[in-house]
Amino acid sequence: MVSTKFCWCQQKLVDLIKKLVDRNKSFVGAIKQLVELNKKFVDAIKRFVELIKSFVDAIKKFVELIKSFVGAIKKFVDLNKSFVELNSELVGGNKSFVGANTNLVDANSELVGRGGNLSGRTLHHHPILHHERHPLHRRDVGQGVAGDGDDVGEFAGG
């Protein structure tokens, strides 16, 4: 009877060892899957780090572009200040010109009001930007002067 019990225990022990081996195989398979997943995770982390490096490089380039843009705006502001200063000088010069022109108009009006007589000379009122047409102003055309002006005479141009 001892031998039967021993055989039966031995058989149980063998069955338990087989189950343990099967579970160990499953455990090893799960560990292999975890190792593969871990490799994929490490590769993904490496790609993510490369993307972050590229992003940082792009940010650096963007900052350089912003610095260039700010520099261009500063130059524009400086040029605009120069333009304003020149425009102010032009306005000042224009005011002086208007003042001088007003003085001339006043003086001319005063002379015209007195009959235009200054030391025996008669002055005519001629505004600065005014030009009257005179009937004999272009009389050279009727006097035989050619259009290009190099032939003069009775039969000009012939």
Contacts in CASP RR format, 6 or more apart in sequence:
PFRMAT RR
TARGET T0000
AUTHOR 0000-0000-0000
METHOD contacts of the structure
MODEL  1
MVSTKFCWCQQKLVDLIKKLVDRNKSFVGAIKQLVELNKKFVDAIKRFVE
LIKSFVDAIKKFVELIKSFVGAIKKFVDLNKSFVELNSELVGGNKSFVGA
NTNLVDANSELVGRGGNLSGRTLHHHPILHHERHPLHRRDVGQGVAGDGD
DVGEFAGG
101 128 0 8 1.000
104 128 0 8 1.000
105 127 0 8 1.000
108 123 0 8 1.000
108 125 0 8 1.000
109 125 0 8 1.000
111 118 0 8 1.000
111 123 0 8 1.000
112 123 0 8 1.000
112 125 0 8 1.000
115 122 0 8 1.000
116 122 0 8 1.000
116 123 0 8 1.000
117 123 0 8 1.000
141 147 0 8 1.000
144 152 0 8 1.000
144 153 0 8 1.000
144 154 0 8 1.000
144 156 0 8 1.000
145 151 0 8 1.000
145 152 0 8 1.000
145 153 0 8 1.000
145 156 0 8 1.000
146 152 0 8 1.000
146 156 0 8 1.000
146 157 0 8 1.000
151 157 0 8 1.000
151 158 0 8 1.000
END
